[in-house]
Amino acid sequence: MTTGAITINSAGIITAFDPGAEELLGHRAADVVGRPMADLVIPEPLRQAHEDGMARFLRTREPFLIGRTVEITALHAGGSVIPVELSLRIDSEDPLVITGVLRRANVSAP
């Protein structure tokens, strides 16, 4: 099962995109480093919630998703939405660096 990692700064800009993330999401690191993560990875209907959550975290430093694993959807470079498990960690407080580890979620048929 492919696992990928994406690292962002406090502005949500991708600073690292590992080979697993390339395979899982269909982007090349060279094309996405320096660009806003939300525009490339978060499906449009979820972007506002992400932006609100990030702003709340920056303001309060109260982690909602950090340290937990959640099932969400991610946007593939080809435009499809894929189910993933996401785990977030803080790599540095000052400057703020956050890494998200993504893994394709096992979706069982109903």
Secondary structure as the mmCIF struct_conf table of DSSP 4:
data_model
#
loop_
_struct_conf.conf_type_id
_struct_conf.id
_struct_conf.beg_label_comp_id
_struct_conf.beg_label_asym_id
_struct_conf.beg_label_seq_id
_struct_conf.end_label_comp_id
_struct_conf.end_label_asym_id
_struct_conf.end_label_seq_id
STRN STRN1 THR A 3 ASN A 9
TURN_TY1_P TURN_TY1_P1 SER A 10 ALA A 11
STRN STRN2 ILE A 13 ILE A 13
STRN STRN3 ILE A 14 PHE A 17
HELX_RH_AL_P HELX_RH_AL_P1 PRO A 19 LEU A 25
HELX_RH_AL_P HELX_RH_AL_P2 ALA A 29 VAL A 32
TURN_TY1_P TURN_TY1_P2 VAL A 33 GLY A 34
BEND BEND1 ARG A 35 ARG A 35
STRN STRN4 PRO A 36 PRO A 36
HELX_RH_AL_P HELX_RH_AL_P3 MET A 37 VAL A 41
BEND BEND2 ILE A 42 ILE A 42
HELX_RH_AL_P HELX_RH_AL_P4 GLU A 44 THR A 60
BEND BEND3 PHE A 64 LEU A 65
STRN STRN5 ILE A 66 ILE A 66
TURN_TY1_P TURN_TY1_P3 GLY A 67 GLY A 67
STRN STRN6 THR A 69 LEU A 75
TURN_TY1_P TURN_TY1_P4 ALA A 77 GLY A 78
BEND BEND4 GLY A 79 GLY A 79
STRN STRN7 VAL A 81 GLU A 93
TURN_TY1_P TURN_TY1_P5 ASP A 94 PRO A 95
STRN STRN8 LEU A 96 ARG A 104
HELX_LH_PP_P HELX_LH_PP_P1 ALA A 105 ASN A 106
#
